[in-house]
Amino acid sequence: MEATHLIRTARPEDSARIAVLGANVWVHTYAAAGVSEVIAQYVLATFTPEKIQTLVNDLGAVVLVAEAEGNLAGYIVMRFDSYHTDVPIEIETLYIHASFSGRGIGSALLAHARGIAEARTGNRAIWLIVNSQNEKAISFYRSRGLTQEGVAYFALGGIKHENKVMVARD
Ligand SMILES: CC(C)(COP(=O)(O)OP(=O)(O)OC[C@H]1O[C@@H](n2cnc3c(N)ncnc32)[C@H](O)[C@@H]1OP(=O)(O)O)[C@@H](O)C(=O)NCCC(=O)NCCS
């Protein structure tokens, strides 16, 4: 079913909603074994309204939100001058609330971000990292033309987690 959603640039007053949705999606995606103390501390430290507000005001980033009937359904964070080889724009985050997954909102946010990339740089190239265990997201990105170009590691609580570096150049 097509979701009726609106995509717009995030405003500072969206920060609380983005923080809550971000924490929720992170736990839903990565805490399948339950919430450890390390995870709890990471989520509480990362998804704060203050940090999201700083991000929204950061001239080196763009945050787009997708709203459905006025409520936050998902968001994407683009980071400029964050290079993987020759590609200068990183998709730092793409999170859709589980209730809205499979309705085209993630695709729409990614397409919107790539349009902004084209306006800024003259081409739609972007790159990102995705946890190597996150098969749903990996197949989502593959079906949207991204291919793997190496791996990167994300450390949490002293444990290294493998991530795939994925790139779309056209
Ligand atoms: C991965 C993620 C971003 C995908 O977002 P999404 O909004 O569910 O993705 P879409 O709906 O655009 O596309 C997903 C599937 O839904 C289907 N779909 C797309 N538009 C649709 C529509 N209008 N109606 C029904 N289904 C649709 C597509 O077939 C697509 O399948 P495919 O990937 O096999 O081609 C989202 O599930 C998510 O936030 N996951 C948790 C966090 C995460 O893993 N983020 C990425 C980490 S880097």
The ligand as an ORCA input file, in Angstrom:
! r2SCAN-3c Opt
* xyz 0 1
  C      16.066     -0.531      5.203
  C      15.013      0.580      5.254
  C      15.689      1.950      5.252
  C      14.132      0.452      4.004
  O      13.124      1.466      4.047
  P      11.640      1.155      3.549
  O      10.864      2.398      3.633
  O      11.115     -0.028      4.284
  O      11.966      0.771      2.040
  P      10.962      0.834      0.793
  O       9.564      0.636      1.233
  O      11.281      2.027      0.014
  O      11.461     -0.427     -0.007
  C      11.501     -1.699      0.652
  C      10.672     -2.666     -0.123
  O       9.332     -2.279     -0.088
  C       8.765     -2.438     -1.371
  N       8.037     -1.215     -1.664
  C       8.526     -0.062     -2.130
  N       7.545      0.816     -2.331
  C       6.424      0.207     -1.948
  C       5.081      0.594     -1.916
  N       4.685      1.804     -2.318
  N       4.191     -0.277     -1.430
  C       4.592     -1.509     -1.017
  N       5.845     -1.930     -1.061
  C       6.732     -1.098     -1.525
  C       9.822     -2.602     -2.358
  O       9.528     -3.766     -3.122
  C      11.065     -2.774     -1.542
  O      11.558     -4.060     -1.755
  P      13.011     -4.279     -2.393
  O      13.997     -3.605     -1.500
  O      13.127     -5.756     -2.380
  O      12.962     -3.681     -3.756
  C      14.084      0.447      6.491
  O      13.530     -0.841      6.512
  C      14.769      0.707      7.814
  O      14.788      1.823      8.297
  N      15.291     -0.354      8.433
  C      15.834     -0.272      9.796
  C      17.025      0.624      9.894
  C      18.077      0.262      8.900
  O      18.450     -0.899      8.763
  N      18.554      1.300      8.200
  C      19.632      1.159      7.254
  C      20.911      1.035      8.019
  S      22.220      1.791      7.156
*
